[in-house]
Amino acid sequence: MISFIFYFLAAFAEIAGCFSFWACVRLGKTPLWIIPGTFSLLFFAWMLTKVNVDVAGRAYAIYGGIYILSSLIWLWAIEDTPPDKWDITGAAICLIGASIILFAPRS
């Protein structure tokens, strides 16, 4: 489903954008990190408009589960910290909820 691509692009763009602020404030990086972070957050918002869902609130609810999974991938790939069993369990629960919202039969 093409919407999953948009959801994952949105998630990594949001995480990267927020991480730029984190890096500036918490890791002491230069404030110039905020510039690409801002563009990344704009890209995130644009990607969410591309998903194939009829109402924004439902799109955001589905996105929540994908965002959590993407955050754990970021944790492992970028911050070199593997998720523990509780991270994985929590993400699985959230993805089940997001799947119910996404695939529920609607009239």
N, CA, C and O atoms as a GROMACS GRO file, in nm:
protein
  428
    1MET      N    1   0.085  -0.118   0.000
    1MET     CA    2   0.000   0.000   0.000
    1MET      C    3   0.090   0.124   0.000
    1MET      O    4   0.178   0.137   0.084
    2ILE      N    5   0.066   0.214  -0.094
    2ILE     CA    6   0.148   0.334  -0.110
    2ILE      C    7   0.143   0.426   0.012
    2ILE      O    8   0.238   0.498   0.039
    3SER      N    9   0.032   0.422   0.085
    3SER     CA   10   0.022   0.506   0.204
    3SER      C   11   0.129   0.473   0.307
    3SER      O   12   0.175   0.562   0.379
    4PHE      N   13   0.169   0.346   0.315
    4PHE     CA   14   0.273   0.310   0.411
    4PHE      C   15   0.405   0.382   0.381
    4PHE      O   16   0.477   0.421   0.472
    5ILE      N   17   0.435   0.397   0.253
    5ILE     CA   18   0.556   0.471   0.215
    5ILE      C   19   0.547   0.614   0.265
    5ILE      O   20   0.642   0.666   0.323
    6PHE      N   21   0.432   0.677   0.244
    6PHE     CA   22   0.414   0.815   0.291
    6PHE      C   23   0.421   0.823   0.443
    6PHE      O   24   0.479   0.916   0.498
    7TYR      N   25   0.361   0.726   0.510
    7TYR     CA   26   0.366   0.726   0.657
    7TYR      C   27   0.509   0.714   0.707
    7TYR      O   28   0.550   0.787   0.797
    8PHE      N   29   0.586   0.622   0.650
    8PHE     CA   30   0.724   0.605   0.696
    8PHE      C   31   0.811   0.725   0.660
    8PHE      O   32   0.896   0.764   0.738
    9LEU      N   33   0.790   0.782   0.541
    9LEU     CA   34   0.863   0.905   0.506
    9LEU      C   35   0.829   1.017   0.604
    9LEU      O   36   0.917   1.090   0.650
   10ALA      N   37   0.701   1.029   0.635
   10ALA     CA   38   0.659   1.131   0.732
   10ALA      C   39   0.723   1.107   0.868
   10ALA      O   40   0.772   1.200   0.931
   11ALA      N   41   0.723   0.983   0.912
   11ALA     CA   42   0.778   0.951   1.044
   11ALA      C   43   0.926   0.985   1.052
   11ALA      O   44   0.970   1.049   1.147
   12PHE      N   45   1.003   0.942   0.953
   12PHE     CA   46   1.147   0.970   0.960
   12PHE      C   47   1.176   1.119   0.942
   12PHE      O   48   1.273   1.170   0.998
   13ALA      N   49   1.094   1.188   0.864
   13ALA     CA   50   1.112   1.333   0.852
   13ALA      C   51   1.080   1.403   0.984
   13ALA      O   52   1.150   1.496   1.023
   14GLU      N   53   0.974   1.359   1.051
   14GLU     CA   54   0.941   1.421   1.180
   14GLU      C   55   1.049   1.391   1.284
   14GLU      O   56   1.091   1.480   1.358
   15ILE      N   57   1.093   1.267   1.288
   15ILE     CA   58   1.196   1.230   1.385
   15ILE      C   59   1.325   1.308   1.357
   15ILE      O   60   1.386   1.360   1.450
   16ALA      N   61   1.365   1.317   1.232
   16ALA     CA   62   1.487   1.391   1.198
   16ALA      C   63   1.472   1.539   1.233
   16ALA      O   64   1.566   1.601   1.284
   17GLY      N   65   1.356   1.596   1.204
   17GLY     CA   66   1.333   1.736   1.236
   17GLY      C   67   1.337   1.762   1.385
   17GLY      O   68   1.398   1.859   1.431
   18CYS      N   69   1.272   1.677   1.461
   18CYS     CA   70   1.274   1.693   1.607
   18CYS      C   71   1.412   1.664   1.663
   18CYS      O   72   1.455   1.727   1.759
   19PHE      N   73   1.482   1.568   1.604
   19PHE     CA   74   1.616   1.537   1.651
   19PHE      C   75   1.711   1.655   1.630
   19PHE      O   76   1.805   1.674   1.707
   20SER      N   77   1.688   1.734   1.526
   20SER     CA   78   1.775   1.850   1.504
   20SER      C   79   1.764   1.948   1.621
   20SER      O   80   1.864   2.007   1.662
   21PHE      N   81   1.645   1.964   1.674
   21PHE     CA   82   1.628   2.049   1.792
   21PHE      C   83   1.690   1.983   1.916
   21PHE      O   84   1.755   2.049   1.996
   22TRP      N   85   1.670   1.852   1.929
   22TRP     CA   86   1.729   1.777   2.039
   22TRP      C   87   1.882   1.792   2.036
   22TRP      O   88   1.945   1.818   2.139
   23ALA      N   89   1.940   1.775   1.917
   23ALA     CA   90   2.085   1.786   1.904
   23ALA      C   91   2.135   1.924   1.943
   23ALA      O   92   2.239   1.938   2.007
   24CYS      N   93   2.060   2.026   1.905
   24CYS     CA   94   2.099   2.164   1.937
   24CYS      C   95   2.089   2.189   2.088
   24CYS      O   96   2.183   2.242   2.148
   25VAL      N   97   1.978   2.152   2.148
   25VAL     CA   98   1.953   2.185   2.288
   25VAL      C   99   2.021   2.086   2.383
   25VAL      O  100   2.083   2.127   2.482
   26ARG      N  101   2.011   1.957   2.355
   26ARG     CA  102   2.060   1.856   2.450
   26ARG      C  103   2.201   1.808   2.422
   26ARG      O  104   2.271   1.765   2.514
   27LEU      N  105   2.244   1.815   2.294
   27LEU     CA  106   2.377   1.764   2.261
   27LEU      C  107   2.477   1.874   2.232
   27LEU      O  108   2.593   1.847   2.201
   28GLY      N  109   2.433   1.999   2.242
   28GLY     CA  110   2.523   2.112   2.223
   28GLY      C  111   2.566   2.138   2.080
   28GLY      O  112   2.668   2.204   2.057
   29LYS      N  113   2.492   2.089   1.984
   29LYS     CA  114   2.523   2.115   1.843
   29LYS      C  115   2.490   2.260   1.808
   29LYS      O  116   2.416   2.327   1.880
   30THR      N  117   2.545   2.305   1.700
   30THR     CA  118   2.521   2.442   1.654
   30THR      C  119   2.373   2.466   1.624
   30THR      O  120   2.304   2.374   1.577
   31PRO      N  121   2.323   2.586   1.649
   31PRO     CA  122   2.182   2.617   1.614
   31PRO      C  123   2.153   2.604   1.465
   31PRO      O  124   2.036   2.603   1.426
   32LEU      N  125   2.255   2.595   1.384
   32LEU     CA  126   2.233   2.575   1.240
   32LEU      C  127   2.164   2.442   1.211
   32LEU      O  128   2.106   2.425   1.103
   33TRP      N  129   2.169   2.349   1.304
   33TRP     CA  130   2.099   2.222   1.288
   33TRP      C  131   1.948   2.244   1.276
   33TRP      O  132   1.878   2.160   1.220
   34ILE      N  133   1.899   2.355   1.328
   34ILE     CA  134   1.756   2.382   1.325
   34ILE      C  135   1.706   2.410   1.182
   34ILE      O  136   1.589   2.386   1.152
   35ILE      N  137   1.792   2.461   1.098
   35ILE     CA  138   1.750   2.495   0.961
   35ILE      C  139   1.705   2.370   0.885
   35ILE      O  140   1.592   2.367   0.838
   36PRO      N  141   1.790   2.267   0.870
   36PRO     CA  142   1.740   2.148   0.800
   36PRO      C  143   1.628   2.079   0.877
   36PRO      O  144   1.540   2.015   0.818
   37GLY      N  145   1.631   2.091   1.010
   37GLY     CA  146   1.525   2.033   1.091
   37GLY      C  147   1.389   2.093   1.060
   37GLY      O  148   1.288   2.022   1.056
   38THR      N  149   1.387   2.222   1.038
   38THR     CA  150   1.262   2.290   1.004
   38THR      C  151   1.209   2.242   0.870
   38THR      O  152   1.089   2.217   0.855
   39PHE      N  153   1.297   2.228   0.772
   39PHE     CA  154   1.254   2.177   0.642
   39PHE      C  155   1.207   2.032   0.652
   39PHE      O  156   1.113   1.992   0.583
   40SER      N  157   1.271   1.957   0.736
   40SER     CA  158   1.230   1.819   0.757
   40SER      C  159   1.090   1.812   0.816
   40SER      O  160   1.010   1.726   0.777
   41LEU      N  161   1.059   1.902   0.910
   41LEU     CA  162   0.925   1.904   0.969
   41LEU      C  163   0.819   1.948   0.868
   41LEU      O  164   0.706   1.899   0.871
   42LEU      N  165   0.855   2.038   0.778
   42LEU     CA  166   0.762   2.077   0.671
   42LEU      C  167   0.736   1.958   0.578
   42LEU      O  168   0.623   1.935   0.536
   43PHE      N  169   0.841   1.884   0.546
   43PHE     CA  170   0.828   1.766   0.462
   43PHE      C  171   0.739   1.661   0.530
   43PHE      O  172   0.656   1.597   0.465
   44PHE      N  173   0.756   1.645   0.660
   44PHE     CA  174   0.672   1.554   0.738
   44PHE      C  175   0.524   1.588   0.722
   44PHE      O  176   0.442   1.501   0.693
   45ALA      N  177   0.491   1.715   0.741
   45ALA     CA  178   0.351   1.757   0.731
   45ALA      C  179   0.296   1.733   0.590
   45ALA      O  180   0.181   1.692   0.574
   46TRP      N  181   0.378   1.759   0.491
   46TRP     CA  182   0.336   1.739   0.352
   46TRP      C  183   0.310   1.591   0.324
   46TRP      O  184   0.213   1.556   0.257
   47MET      N  185   0.398   1.504   0.375
   47MET     CA  186   0.382   1.360   0.351
   47MET      C  187   0.251   1.307   0.411
   47MET      O  188   0.188   1.219   0.352
   48LEU      N  189   0.211   1.361   0.525
   48LEU     CA  190   0.085   1.314   0.583
   48LEU      C  191  -0.036   1.352   0.499
   48LEU      O  192  -0.141   1.288   0.510
   49THR      N  193  -0.023   1.455   0.416
   49THR     CA  194  -0.136   1.491   0.328
   49THR      C  195  -0.148   1.394   0.211
   49THR      O  196  -0.248   1.396   0.139
   50LYS      N  197  -0.048   1.310   0.191
   50LYS     CA  198  -0.046   1.219   0.076
   50LYS      C  199  -0.106   1.082   0.106
   50LYS      O  200  -0.129   1.004   0.014
   51VAL      N  201  -0.133   1.051   0.233
   51VAL     CA  202  -0.186   0.919   0.266
   51VAL      C  203  -0.329   0.905   0.217
   51VAL      O  204  -0.402   1.003   0.205
   52ASN      N  205  -0.367   0.783   0.189
   52ASN     CA  206  -0.499   0.755   0.134
   52ASN      C  207  -0.598   0.724   0.246
   52ASN      O  208  -0.644   0.610   0.262
   53VAL      N  209  -0.631   0.828   0.322
   53VAL     CA  210  -0.729   0.817   0.431
   53VAL      C  211  -0.822   0.937   0.417
   53VAL      O  212  -0.778   1.047   0.384
   54ASP      N  213  -0.950   0.916   0.444
   54ASP     CA  214  -1.048   1.020   0.415
   54ASP      C  215  -1.052   1.136   0.514
   54ASP      O  216  -1.095   1.245   0.477
   55VAL      N  217  -1.010   1.116   0.638
   55VAL     CA  218  -1.014   1.224   0.737
   55VAL      C  219  -0.881   1.234   0.811
   55VAL      O  220  -0.814   1.133   0.835
   56ALA      N  221  -0.844   1.355   0.847
   56ALA     CA  222  -0.713   1.381   0.906
   56ALA      C  223  -0.693   1.308   1.039
   56ALA      O  224  -0.588   1.249   1.061
   57GLY      N  225  -0.792   1.312   1.126
   57GLY     CA  226  -0.777   1.250   1.257
   57GLY      C  227  -0.745   1.102   1.248
   57GLY      O  228  -0.663   1.051   1.325
   58ARG      N  229  -0.809   1.032   1.155
   58ARG     CA  230  -0.782   0.890   1.136
   58ARG      C  231  -0.642   0.869   1.080
   58ARG      O  232  -0.572   0.776   1.119
   59ALA      N  233  -0.602   0.955   0.989
   59ALA     CA  234  -0.466   0.947   0.934
   59ALA      C  235  -0.363   0.963   1.045
   59ALA      O  236  -0.263   0.891   1.047
   60TYR      N  237  -0.386   1.056   1.136
   60TYR     CA  238  -0.292   1.080   1.246
   60TYR      C  239  -0.291   0.962   1.343
   60TYR      O  240  -0.186   0.927   1.396
   61ALA      N  241  -0.405   0.901   1.367
   61ALA     CA  242  -0.412   0.786   1.457
   61ALA      C  243  -0.332   0.669   1.401
   61ALA      O  244  -0.257   0.604   1.474
   62ILE      N  245  -0.348   0.642   1.273
   62ILE     CA  246  -0.272   0.535   1.208
   62ILE      C  247  -0.123   0.570   1.212
   62ILE      O  248  -0.039   0.484   1.239
   63TYR      N  249  -0.094   0.694   1.183
   63TYR     CA  250   0.045   0.741   1.184
   63TYR      C  251   0.112   0.719   1.320
   63TYR      O  252   0.231   0.690   1.326
   64GLY      N  253   0.037   0.731   1.427
   64GLY     CA  254   0.093   0.714   1.561
   64GLY      C  255   0.163   0.580   1.578
   64GLY      O  256   0.273   0.575   1.632
   65GLY      N  257   0.102   0.472   1.532
   65GLY     CA  258   0.164   0.340   1.542
   65GLY      C  259   0.290   0.330   1.458
   65GLY      O  260   0.390   0.274   1.502
   66ILE      N  261   0.285   0.384   1.339
   66ILE     CA  262   0.401   0.380   1.250
   66ILE      C  263   0.512   0.468   1.305
   66ILE      O  264   0.630   0.434   1.293
   67TYR      N  265   0.476   0.582   1.365
   67TYR     CA  266   0.574   0.671   1.424
   67TYR      C  267   0.651   0.600   1.536
   67TYR      O  268   0.772   0.613   1.547
   68ILE      N  269   0.580   0.525   1.618
   68ILE     CA  270   0.646   0.454   1.729
   68ILE      C  271   0.744   0.351   1.675
   68ILE      O  272   0.857   0.343   1.724
   69LEU      N  273   0.704   0.273   1.577
   69LEU     CA  274   0.795   0.177   1.516
   69LEU      C  275   0.916   0.249   1.456
   69LEU      O  276   1.030   0.206   1.476
   70SER      N  277   0.892   0.357   1.384
   70SER     CA  278   1.000   0.433   1.321
   70SER      C  279   1.095   0.492   1.425
   70SER      O  280   1.216   0.499   1.402
   71SER      N  281   1.041   0.534   1.538
   71SER     CA  282   1.125   0.588   1.645
   71SER      C  283   1.220   0.483   1.700
   71SER      O  284   1.335   0.512   1.731
   72LEU      N  285   1.173   0.360   1.710
   72LEU     CA  286   1.259   0.252   1.758
   72LEU      C  287   1.364   0.215   1.654
   72LEU      O  288   1.476   0.179   1.689
   73ILE      N  289   1.329   0.222   1.528
   73ILE     CA  290   1.428   0.200   1.422
   73ILE      C  291   1.534   0.310   1.430
   73ILE      O  292   1.654   0.282   1.418
   74TRP      N  293   1.491   0.434   1.449
   74TRP     CA  294   1.585   0.547   1.465
   74TRP      C  295   1.676   0.524   1.586
   74TRP      O  296   1.798   0.544   1.579
   75LEU      N  297   1.616   0.482   1.697
   75LEU     CA  298   1.690   0.455   1.819
   75LEU      C  299   1.806   0.360   1.791
   75LEU      O  300   1.918   0.380   1.836
   76TRP      N  301   1.775   0.255   1.716
   76TRP     CA  302   1.875   0.153   1.688
   76TRP      C  303   1.974   0.199   1.581
   76TRP      O  304   2.095   0.186   1.600
   77ALA      N  305   1.924   0.252   1.471
   77ALA     CA  306   2.011   0.284   1.356
   77ALA      C  307   2.093   0.411   1.377
   77ALA      O  308   2.210   0.415   1.339
   78ILE      N  309   2.035   0.514   1.436
   78ILE     CA  310   2.103   0.643   1.447
   78ILE      C  311   2.168   0.661   1.584
   78ILE      O  312   2.280   0.711   1.594
   79GLU      N  313   2.098   0.620   1.688
   79GLU     CA  314   2.150   0.641   1.823
   79GLU      C  315   2.221   0.518   1.878
   79GLU      O  316   2.266   0.518   1.993
   80ASP      N  317   2.231   0.413   1.797
   80ASP     CA  318   2.307   0.293   1.830
   80ASP      C  319   2.264   0.231   1.963
   80ASP      O  320   2.347   0.184   2.041
   81THR      N  321   2.133   0.232   1.987
   81THR     CA  322   2.077   0.172   2.108
   81THR      C  323   1.967   0.075   2.065
   81THR      O  324   1.860   0.119   2.023
   82PRO      N  325   1.991  -0.054   2.076
   82PRO     CA  326   1.887  -0.148   2.034
   82PRO      C  327   1.765  -0.141   2.124
   82PRO      O  328   1.778  -0.124   2.245
   83PRO      N  329   1.647  -0.155   2.066
   83PRO     CA  330   1.526  -0.156   2.148
   83PRO      C  331   1.525  -0.280   2.238
   83PRO      O  332   1.575  -0.386   2.200
   84ASP      N  333   1.468  -0.265   2.357
   84ASP     CA  334   1.457  -0.381   2.446
   84ASP      C  335   1.322  -0.448   2.426
   84ASP      O  336   1.241  -0.405   2.344
   85LYS      N  337   1.298  -0.553   2.503
   85LYS     CA  338   1.173  -0.629   2.485
   85LYS      C  339   1.050  -0.544   2.513
   85LYS      O  340   0.945  -0.569   2.454
   86TRP      N  341   1.060  -0.446   2.602
   86TRP     CA  342   0.947  -0.361   2.634
   86TRP      C  343   0.920  -0.262   2.521
   86TRP      O  344   0.804  -0.231   2.492
   87ASP      N  345   1.025  -0.213   2.458
   87ASP     CA  346   1.007  -0.126   2.341
   87ASP      C  347   0.935  -0.202   2.230
   87ASP      O  348   0.840  -0.152   2.170
   88ILE      N  349   0.981  -0.323   2.205
   88ILE     CA  350   0.922  -0.404   2.098
   88ILE      C  351   0.778  -0.443   2.130
   88ILE      O  352   0.692  -0.439   2.042
   89THR      N  353   0.752  -0.480   2.254
   89THR     CA  354   0.616  -0.516   2.294
   89THR      C  355   0.522  -0.396   2.280
   89THR      O  356   0.412  -0.410   2.227
   90GLY      N  357   0.565  -0.281   2.327
   90GLY     CA  358   0.483  -0.161   2.316
   90GLY      C  359   0.456  -0.123   2.172
   90GLY      O  360   0.344  -0.087   2.137
   91ALA      N  361   0.559  -0.131   2.088
   91ALA     CA  362   0.542  -0.099   1.945
   91ALA      C  363   0.445  -0.196   1.880
   91ALA      O  364   0.362  -0.155   1.798
   92ALA      N  365   0.454  -0.324   1.914
   92ALA     CA  366   0.363  -0.424   1.856
   92ALA      C  367   0.218  -0.394   1.893
   92ALA      O  368   0.129  -0.403   1.809
   93ILE      N  369   0.196  -0.358   2.018
   93ILE     CA  370   0.060  -0.323   2.062
   93ILE      C  371   0.008  -0.202   1.984
   93ILE      O  372  -0.107  -0.200   1.939
   94CYS      N  373   0.094  -0.102   1.968
   94CYS     CA  374   0.053   0.019   1.894
   94CYS      C  375   0.024  -0.012   1.747
   94CYS      O  376  -0.070   0.042   1.690
   95LEU      N  377   0.106  -0.098   1.687
   95LEU     CA  378   0.084  -0.134   1.547
   95LEU      C  379  -0.045  -0.214   1.529
   95LEU      O  380  -0.113  -0.201   1.428
   96ILE      N  381  -0.076  -0.296   1.626
   96ILE     CA  382  -0.205  -0.368   1.620
   96ILE      C  383  -0.320  -0.267   1.622
   96ILE      O  384  -0.414  -0.277   1.544
   97GLY      N  385  -0.312  -0.171   1.712
   97GLY     CA  386  -0.415  -0.067   1.717
   97GLY      C  387  -0.425   0.013   1.588
   97GLY      O  388  -0.534   0.038   1.539
   98ALA      N  389  -0.310   0.053   1.534
   98ALA     CA  390  -0.309   0.128   1.408
   98ALA      C  391  -0.366   0.044   1.295
   98ALA      O  392  -0.437   0.097   1.209
   99SER      N  393  -0.337  -0.086   1.293
   99SER     CA  394  -0.390  -0.174   1.190
   99SER      C  395  -0.541  -0.187   1.199
   99SER      O  396  -0.610  -0.189   1.097
  100ILE      N  397  -0.591  -0.195   1.320
  100ILE     CA  398  -0.737  -0.202   1.337
  100ILE      C  399  -0.802  -0.078   1.279
  100ILE      O  400  -0.902  -0.087   1.207
  101ILE      N  401  -0.746   0.038   1.310
  101ILE     CA  402  -0.802   0.164   1.257
  101ILE      C  403  -0.792   0.167   1.104
  101ILE      O  404  -0.887   0.207   1.036
  102LEU      N  405  -0.677   0.125   1.051
  102LEU     CA  406  -0.655   0.131   0.907
  102LEU      C  407  -0.743   0.035   0.830
  102LEU      O  408  -0.802   0.072   0.728
  103PHE      N  409  -0.754  -0.089   0.877
  103PHE     CA  410  -0.821  -0.193   0.800
  103PHE      C  411  -0.965  -0.221   0.841
  103PHE      O  412  -1.028  -0.310   0.785
  104ALA      N  413  -1.018  -0.146   0.936
  104ALA     CA  414  -1.156  -0.169   0.979
  104ALA      C  415  -1.253  -0.146   0.863
  104ALA      O  416  -1.237  -0.050   0.788
  105PRO      N  417  -1.351  -0.232   0.850
  105PRO     CA  418  -1.450  -0.210   0.744
  105PRO      C  419  -1.537  -0.087   0.779
  105PRO      O  420  -1.590  -0.076   0.889
  106ARG      N  421  -1.547   0.001   0.685
  106ARG     CA  422  -1.626   0.123   0.706
  106ARG      C  423  -1.728   0.135   0.594
  106ARG      O  424  -1.704   0.094   0.480
  107SER      N  425  -1.841   0.191   0.627
  107SER     CA  426  -1.944   0.208   0.523
  107SER      C  427  -1.934   0.345   0.462
  107SER      O  428  -2.012   0.378   0.372
   0.00000   0.00000   0.00000
